[in-house]
Amino acid sequence: MCKDTTMANVEKKGYVDAGWPTDIPEGRHAVTELVADTAGALSPYGDIEFPVDASELPYVHSFTVINK
């Protein structure tokens, strides 16, 4: 039997989800798949429609000069 009772008497904290929004108005809910206007998982990209035109992308192809 363990003689160290300090760990057994530690008060447990309630579950806190750090990713859950905290600035929700009273009586409202964060948008989840349960209250979304469409069925299925929500897009992590928001309302962006794919495919996106290449001219709108901020991508710049890298170029490496090899030292000789």
C-alpha positions in Angstrom: 0.0 0.0 0.0 1.2 3.5 -0.9 2.1 5.7 2.1 2.3 8.9 0.1 -1.2 10.4 0.4 -0.4 13.8 -1.2 -1.2 12.5 -4.8 -4.3 10.7 -3.8 -5.8 13.8 -2.2 -5.3 16.2 -5.2 -8.5 17.9 -6.2 -9.4 17.2 -9.8 -10.1 20.1 -12.2 -13.0 20.1 -14.5 -12.5 19.4 -18.2 -11.3 22.6 -20.0 -11.1 22.6 -23.8 -8.6 25.3 -24.7 -9.8 25.3 -28.3 -13.5 26.1 -27.5 -14.4 29.7 -28.0 -14.9 31.8 -24.9 -16.5 34.9 -26.4 -20.0 33.4 -27.2 -23.0 35.6 -26.4 -25.3 34.4 -23.6 -27.8 31.9 -24.8 -25.8 31.1 -28.0 -23.7 28.1 -29.0 -20.5 27.7 -30.9 -21.1 26.3 -34.3 -20.7 22.6 -34.4 -21.9 19.9 -36.8 -25.0 19.7 -34.7 -26.2 23.2 -35.5 -24.6 23.6 -39.0 -26.8 24.4 -42.0 -25.4 21.4 -43.9 -25.0 17.7 -43.1 -21.5 16.3 -42.6 -18.3 17.6 -41.3 -17.6 21.3 -41.6 -14.7 22.5 -43.7 -11.6 23.6 -41.8 -11.2 26.2 -44.6 -14.5 28.0 -43.9 -16.4 29.2 -47.0 -13.6 28.9 -49.5 -14.7 27.0 -52.6 -12.2 24.6 -54.2 -10.5 24.4 -56.6 -9.0 27.9 -56.2 -7.7 29.7 -59.2 -3.8 29.5 -59.3 -3.6 33.3 -59.7 -5.2 33.7 -56.3 -2.7 31.5 -54.4 0.2 33.2 -52.6 2.5 30.2 -53.5 6.1 31.0 -54.7 8.1 28.0 -55.8 11.5 27.8 -54.1 14.7 27.9 -56.2 17.9 26.4 -54.9 21.3 27.3 -56.4 23.7 24.4 -55.8 27.2 25.4 -54.6 30.0 23.8 -56.7 
